[in-house]
Structures are given as C-alpha cells and as structure tokens.
C-alpha cells in the first residue's frame, strides 16, 4: 500500500493549502519527526541535539502550533522506536522533553533580542510582557465563543464541514466531519483488537487535534483557517496512516487466501 502515501499527502487539503506559506514554515514542523523516524529506522536511536536544533529553528519563527510540533515528534519516536510499550513511552517522552527544551531556549533568545533592541526595558519587564501575551493567546476567551457554548458548537460544525481531503476544487471532497466519523467507526470496530501501533495512531490523532484547542483556545478560535492546518497534521495524518495500515491488512489477507486457493487447486 506504499503507493498510496504520496496520493494521501497530495490530497490533504490543510497541509497543501499552507505548505508554500513561508510564515508557517511547513517543513520545519515535520522536520524533527522526519529526522527521528529516519534515524530510528536506520540505527535504532535519534540525535537529541539535532531534534533540539530543529525545534529551536521552528520556534524562532513563531510559537503557533507548539503542541502539534511536540506531539508529532513524540508520536514519530513512539512509532519507530523498537521494543515494548514501556520502551516506546520512555523514548517518546524524551523526544517531547527535547522539544519543550527547544521552546524554552527560543523564548530566551527572543527575550534577549527584545532587550538588546530596547535597553530601557529590563529583562524582568520583557519576561512579564512575554507571558502576558501568552496568557492572552491561550487561556483568554476574549473576542471568541465561550467553550462548549451554542456559538462554539456552531463554529465547530462550520469548521468540520471544510474539506479534509480533495482531489480538485470540483472533484471528490471528504469533509473533516466525515474523517472524524470514519476514525470513530474504525476505533469501535477494532476495539479490543488494537495493536500498539493502532493505539498510538488513534491517540495522536485525537489528542494532537484537541491540544491546540485546549492550550491555545483564543488563538485557534480567532484564526479559524488554522483549523485546516492542525487537522491535516493530526487527525488527517492519523487517518492516512490507518488507511495504509488497514489497506495492508486487507492486501495481506487477500494474498493469503490466494495462496490457499492456489495450493488447493
């Protein structure tokens, strides 16, 4: 089923929509996950310094989707780390903490730039202003619907009508809501038979998508088009991986049946 990977990536509406927008630096948000996956596949471990460096590069551009970057990196490490669930969890947690460290380093660099540009500010003043802005963009509900209110539900219903996958503007379009429902149905059908890989994929998809609504509520509710981007990098990505995984199961089953019939023949 590997041939489907570029097709799924190319049809992912949100990521393609923003992939050429330099403000979001799309490559940098997936670079730590890509590096970790490659290194774990080739040599069984990942370079923590390089992951931190790529994380700092991303955060120096801005702090949007910080939880997505951290969780995507941790998810990639968990998927490609060999061993049992405990080994995967420890390796994944380490990768998550490396991204958190990169976040703190980039904050300190930004504060140093502000202080160097205007020495009338003390470092304490710079820090106070920085965290005041963080509180406004995350914990505030200023100018946006209150969580789980009627307006919030109407807003989410409108967002979930957006296309998650599409071939062309006038071609086949699958909405975000349809993808969420398909994943929920898949989860229910496979409940009790889920492999470690499946559990990680479902967990990352739903947790990753919810994370920016939880940790940056005012920001994501104000900038409604960002939902396309985070959906494609979380639930959209998980759906693509599950489609490849289940497609492989079906292919293997058909191949096994063919071999059995061939022997009987």
N, C-alpha and C positions, 0 to 999 in steps of 0.2 A: 504493500500500500504506500510505499515511499513516494511514488509518482504523484500522489495527491497533495503532498506537502506544499510545493510552490503554488498549486492551484488554490489551496485554502488560504495561504498567506496573501496571494494576489486578490482574493475576493473579500478580504477582511476590510470592511468599509472604513472603520475608525482609524486604523493604523495607516492605511493607504492615504486617507484624507489629510492626515497631518505629517506624513513621513518626509515630505520635502520642505516642511516648515522649520527653518533653522532655529527658531525660537525654542522649539521643544527638543531639538537635537535627538531625534528618534533613535539613532544608532546608539547613543550613549546610554539610553535607558535599558537597552537589551545587552550591551557590551559585557557587563560583569557576569550575567547569566550565561552568555555565549562562551566567554573565556573559561568559566568554571566547568561547564559541560564538556568542552573540548579537552581541557587538561585532565579532568576526572576520567574521561573515556580513554585517553592515551596513557596516562601514567598513574591514575588512581588517587591523585590529590590535586589541590588547586593552590595557586600562588596568592597568598593573602595580601601581600604588598601590592600586587597588580590590581586585585579587586578593589583595594582601598584607593589606589590612584585613580582608577576609572570612576569610582564613586565620587571622589573629590571633583573630578572634571565635570561630572554631571551637575553636582550641587553648586559649583561655581557659576554655572549658567542660571540656576534658579532652584527653588525648592518645591516646585509643582510635582505632584505625584511621588513624593518621597516614600510613602508606604508601599507604592507599587514597585518601585525600584528595589527596596529592601526585601519584600516578599517574593518578587520574581527571582531575585538572586538566590534566596534561601530555598525556594522551590526547585530551581535548577540543580542546586547542590544536592538536595534530598533525593531527587530522581536519579541522578547519575552516580551517587556515592554507592559503592558496592557494600553489601552486608545486610544485617538485620535492621529493624526499625529503630532500635536504640542508636546504632552506629550512624544511621542516616540523620536522626534527630540531632545528635551532637554536632555533626559536620554542618548541618543546615543552620543550627543556632550560631555556630562560629561565623559562618558567612553573613548572617543577619547582623551580628555584632560588629563585623568589619564595616558594613555599610553605615551602621549607626556612628561608628568612629569617624568615617569619612564625612558624615553630616556635621559632626561637631567641629572637625578641622576646617571645613568650608565656612562655617559660621564665624569661627575665629579669624579666618582670613578676610572675610567680608567686613567684620568689625574693625580690623586693623586698617583696611583700605579707607573706611569712613573716617576713622580717627586721624589717619595721615593726611586726608584731604582737608579736614577742618579741625585744627588743633584747639579751637575754642570749646569743643566737646571733650569731656573726659571719657575714658573707657567705660566708666560706670553709666554715663548718660547714653552712650552708644548701645550698651547692653540693654538698658531699660527700654529704649526706643525699639530695638530689635524685637524683644519679647512682647512688647505691646502690640506690634504689628502681627506677630504670630498668633496671639490670643484673638485678635480681631478676625483673622482669616480662618481660624479653626473653630474655636468654641463659641463665637458670636452667631447670632441669628439675625443680625442687622440687615434689613432690606430683603430678606429671603423668607420663604414659608417656614413656619414652625414645624419641627419634626413630627411626622405622622398626623398632621392636620389634614383637613379636607383639601386645602390648596397643595400641600405636599404630595398627597396621593394623586391628584390631578396632574401635577408636574411630572411625577414618575411615570404615570400612564402615558403621557405625551412622549417622554423620552424613550420608553420601551417600544414605541411604535416606529422608531428610527430603524433603518436597515443595519443589520449586523453583518450580513454577507450579501454581496450583489455582484453580478457579472457585468452589467451595464445599467445606465440610468433607466432604460426602458425594458430591461431584461428581468430575470428571476431575482427577486428580493426576499430575503428571510429576515424578519424583524428580530430585535433584541428579545422581545417577549417570547417569541417562538423558540428561540435558542434556550432561554431560561426554562421553558416548559419541557423541551426535549431532554435537557440535562436532568431535570427533576424526575421525569419518567424513567430515564436510564438509571438513575440512582435508586429508585424504588424497585425496579426490576432486578437490579444486581445486588440489592441489599442482602447481606448475609453471605455473599459470594465475592465481595470486593477484594481485589488484591491490594498490596501495599501501594503499588503504582496508581491504581484507580482512586484509592482513598486520597492520596496526595494531590491528584489532579482535581478531584471534586473540591477538596478543602481549599486549595489555592484559588480556584476559580471564584467561588462564592466569597471567601474571606478577603481576597485581593480586591474584588469589586466593592465590597462593603467598607473596606478600610478607609478609602478616601472620603466617603460619606460620613464616617464616624470621626476621623481625625482632622478633616478639613471641610466641615459641613458648609460653612458660609461660602467658602471658595468654590466648591463644586456646584452648589445651588445657584450661585450668582452667574457663573460661566457655564451655561447649560450645554454648550457644544463640547466641552471637555469630556462629557459622559461617553461620547463615541470613542474617544481615545482610551480611556481607562477600561471600558467594556471590552474593547478589542484585545487589550493586553492581559485581561484576566479571564472573564467568562468565555470570550471569543477564542482565546488561546486554548483554554481547557477543553472547549467543545471540539476544536480541531484535533487536539491530541487524542481525545476519546474516540473521535471518528476514525482516526488512523488505527488506534488500538483495537476497537471493536471490528473494524474492517479487516484487520489482520486475523482476528479470531475466526471470522466467517470464512476468509480465504483458506486458512489452515484446515478448517472443518470440511470445506468442500474438497480440498486436496486429499484429505484423509479418506473421505467417502469414495473419491475417485479411485484411490489405490486399492481400497477394499473391493470395490466392484471389479476392478481390473484383475485382481487375484482370483475372484470367484469366476470371472469369465475365462 
